[in-house]
């Protein structure tokens, strides 16, 4: 760089500083940088307004409602009464247990299934990979309402596919969705059998990033295909596995649509989860303060499980 160019840089920065409003010249550098990038922030403004109106404000309002007994014609400040009611609620404990059972079973199976399918697809040619990527990702963009209606037919007592298959084995038909001992497991089976499109796509992308030299060196040393998968592929996919596990964990704690459409939380409370309970408390019983307290407890539980899982898996990834 010539001396004349070097002297022009400070002059240009001084000109930019002079272009700022006088109030911003004396403020921290963050505000000055935001002012310089004001055109970009103007483009972000519509999205920011929508986020504030439909996400940020409702979340803040939920925290406020959790300490009130909300009424149409006025609200009363009740402190921690709603949280005490949540702690004493048998329905909440049942919903929490059902949610935990659903999460513990579905999350590991979904992640393992995505890993296995991605492993089978990865050695194929590019055209075959593209076909299977699209085929497995398609259910992900399909409305859960449609998927739930299809599975209601699969579990139908009189003409459902499952009972039709059981008939060939000589097993009596089961009323899958209307028996307390089978309803939740039927929903778990449905969730596991829905193709994990996002997981497959992410695992395939991560596998493409693994250097071929590692596999070639292991092959020269006499490692079998299964050994190369266990000792090279799986360890190097731990960051992707961590991310997918966190994503699945959050999604399983928020399971709602299929349960509402297929069982409504019944029979009894056999398939009631935390989100369906919050929905009923708010929009059926009109106890918005109690529902807000339940939502905050769900947020805290999800946060605790997420942090614990991240910490455990991150330690294993570091090792």
QUILINRA-V327682 format. One line per field, one symbol per residue. psi: psi as a letter, one per 30 degrees, with the letter a starting at -180 (. if undefined). A space follows every 50 residues. Layout:
psi = ???
This chain:
psi = kleeeeffeeeeeeeeefflkeefffllfeeeeeeegfeefeefeeeeee eeefeeeeeeeeeeffgljklegllkkgbgeeeeeeefkeeeeeeeeeee eeeeeeeeeeeeeeeeeeeeeeflleeeeeeeeeeffefefkkfeeeeee feeegkeegleeeeeeefggkkkkiefgkfffeeeeeeeeeefkkieeee eeeeeeeffkkfeeeeeeeefgkleeeeeefeeeefgeeeeeeeeeeeee eefgkeeeeeeefgfakbgfgkleeeeeeeeefefhieeeeeeeeeeeee eeeeeeeeeeeeeeeeee.
